[in-house]
Amino acid sequence: MNLLDTLLRCVGALVAFLTLPLVIGQTEHKVMAHMQGRLGPMYAGGFHGWAQLVADGVKFVQKEEIVPADADRRIFRLAPAVSLLPYLIVLLAIPIGPNGFVGQALDAGLFFVLAVMGVGVIGKLMAGWASANKFSLLGGLRTAAQLMSYELPMVLAAASVAMAAGTVSLTGIVAAFHWWWIPWQAVGAFVFFTAGLAELQRPPFDMPIADSEIIFGAYTEYSGLRFAFFLLSEYAGILVVSALTAVLFLGGWHGPLPDSLGWLWTLLKTFALAFVVIWLRVTYPRLREDQLMRFAWTGLVPLALAQLALTGIVKVAIS
């Protein structure tokens, strides 16, 4: 791979990172407007509220950026970037199509993306601690506890599909995919996707930002563009989790389209899963903190272990 090719791949990943999360954010406005009868997002700019995203961007730019007097200013300002950048790095390693259609193909790509995704929580901890606000600190601590609880079932579910494929390369996992994997690995897909939502703190797993209890968690003291960066990191996380689920459990670029359009098939699967994420936000109420932890340790972890055991049995039986 020459320097120009590497540069083009990185630029492509950066463009996708700057545009696709915004598309997901705009989609969330529209889906929630339809499902909940919200009129506002349907009128901004005329036809179907096309300018709502632009209006939100202008609003964030115009808002004053305030730093609390007792805050650790350096860490307070750095936290949004620490929350956002890991998803850009992960996006570089996710294969979108065949024949090397990926920012950077890695032999241990699955290990890499799972490790880097866990870094985002550090940004939220930094925000909670540096804000000099007890509600922000509580939100940051809830985020850490939630990550530790849901990281285990997520890794176990990913290990199951890696065992089935015989590789930890994301490109290799897609290449080894067979359509009969979908029912066979369905439990693992459910565990991985659900644990991913919990790590992103998306409803119904949004206890770290429970506005009825702790205002807005670690983000309470943020305003303006720094607050917008946290929102962008959430939408980037939806993109990454949806893309990983599509690549690991739904065959990535495999589908009715020719290989030259495999990237389009991957994007269709990714946005279908992103729609499910938005749908769940509209449909289900927030869990209590004890329900949140119980669901991870007594629900998802046993399911992930059962899927892992089943995969091992099938691999031994067919080998």
Secondary structure by P-SEA (a helix, b strand, c coil): ccaaaaaaaaaaaaaaaacaaaaaaaaaaaaaaaaaccccccccccccccaaaaaaaaaaaabbbbbccccaaaaaaaaaaaacaaaaaaaaaccccccccccccccaaaaaaaaaaaaaaaaaaaaaaacccaaaaaaaaaaaaaaaaaaaaaaaaaaaaaaaaccccaaaaaaaccccccccaaaaaaaaaaaaaaaaccccccccccccccccccccccccaaaaaaaaaaaaaaaaaaaaaaacccccccccccccaaaaaaaaaaaaaaaaaaaaaaccccccaaaaaaaaaccaaaaaaaaaaaaaaaaaaac
